[in-house]
Structures are given as structure tokens and as C-alpha cells.
Amino acid sequence: MPTGHEVGTVTTVLGGILASFFMSFYTSKNNFKKFLKSCPILSLPIQTFLFLFALLHLRYSVHCQIHS
């Protein structure tokens, strides 16, 4: 059973990888805008997911630091 600290580390690493992927994808804004225009139905869930993921990741990171 992984400890909270180990889970936090894995979450941080995965979060960093996901964030860097989305950031690199987002910085090529032309591609991102084309993608959103071609899939307007997906644009809101993706933005919502990114926002919630960032929020949860931030709260979990703070939580781990307090308890470690």
C-alpha cells in the first residue's frame, strides 16, 4: 500500500507531465484553436477538466506538504 507521500510524488510527476503536454499543445495556439473549432463540443469539457485537474492537483500537493 503506497503512503500518502508516495502517491503525492506520483501525482506530482504525472501532473507535471500532463501539464507540460497541455502547455506545449496550447502554446501552438493555431492548432488548439483549429481543434476547438472542429470540436466545439469537446472544448468545454477539456477546459473544465484542465481547470479541475489543476485545482485538485494544487489542493493535493498542499495537503501532502502539510502532512509530511
Secondary structure, DSSP 4 states (H G I P E B T S, - for coil): ---HHHHHHHHHHHHHHHHHHHHHHHHSHHHHHHHHHH-HHHHHHHHHHHHHHHHHHHHHHHHHHHH-
